[in-house]
């Protein structure tokens, strides 16, 4: 689980991305995606997709699933088939 500090960092970066201000370039996509994909049946695929989404959005929703409202950019990304890209 995320600590309170990590969760607040994610929310702050999300609000910065929405408002258009520069967000911290030090966001740990690897750690956030490892947490996000911890319950996945295909963790390598999950981490690769999550990493792409995180690099573009600079945020990852907290928890192993859901919570997309915390990172709207992450939630809106789709594949070429119009399916959700981000786990």
N, C-alpha and C positions, 0 to 999 in steps of 0.2 A: 504494500500500500504506500501511497505517497504520504510524506509528512505534511504537516500544515504549511510549512515554509515552501515545499515543492508545489503544493496545490495553489498557494497564493501566487507563486511565480508563474505558473501556467495561466491562471486567470488574468494576471497583469499583462502577460505577453499577448493573450487573446484580446484584451481590451485595447492594447496598443495597436495590434494589427487591424482591428476594426476602426479605430480612430485615425489610422494613417500615420501615427508617430513611429519613430524608430524603436524597435524592440531590442532586447539584449541579444548580441550575437553568440552568447555563451550558453544557450539553451542546450541541454544534454539530450539530443534526439535518441542516442543509443540507449541510455538508461530509461527514458520515457517509453520507448518502443519495447524494450525488454519487459517492462512492467505491463504494458498494454497487451503484449502477446504471450504472457506467461501461461495462459490456459488454452492456447491455440493448439489444434491437432496438427497444424503445419507451421511450427514456429519460425522456420527460416523464411518461408513465403510471407508470413505475417510481418516479420521484422523488415523485410525488404520493402513491402508496400507501405508500411508505417513510416519507414525512414524517408521514402520519397515524399510522402505527404507532409511529414514533419519539416523536411528541408524547405518545402514550398511555403508552408503556413507558419513555421516557427512555433508550433504548439502541438500538443497531443492531449486528447481528453483523458481525464483521470480514470483509473480503474481498467479492468480487463475488457469491458464492453460498455456500450451506451455512452451517456454523458456528452453527446455531440454538441449540445448547446454551449458547452464550455469552449468550443473551437469551431465556429461556423465554417471557416475556410476548409478545415479538415473534413467536415461533414458533407460539404457540397462537391467535393472532387469525385469525378466518375471516370470509368474506363471508356474505351471506344464503344462498348456495347451499352453504354448508359447505366451501368451497374455501379454501386458504390465502390470506389477505389480503396478507401482507407478503412482498415479494420477497427 
